[in-house]
């Protein structure tokens, strides 16, 4: 009889671990979904900062597009 209760206890622990794993995976997918919801707003903010600080977009004769970064964004060596 004691082995039966021990087996039930281990089954309970196994189901607890599985449910914890499923909830962690669900939270991870929720965070990825939240990141994708915020992505357009972040892109608009970065584009606004780019142009507000003096960035330019130039189109060449052959159709190439060149981004000229603002002077404050250039790397300092």
C-alpha positions, 0 to 999 in steps of 0.5 A: 500500500505504501508503494501505491501512495509513493507512486501517486506522490511521484505522479503528482510531482511529475504532473507538477513539473510538466505544468510548470514547464508548459507555463514557462513556455507559454510565458516565453511565447507571450514575451515574444508576442509582446516584443512583436507588438512593440516593434512598430513603435520602436521603429517609428521612434528610431526613424524619428530620431534619425531624421531629427538629428540630421540623418539624410536619405539619398537616392543615386542615379542607378537607384541605390539608396544611401543613408547618411548617419547623423554626425552624433551617431558616427563611431568615435575611434 
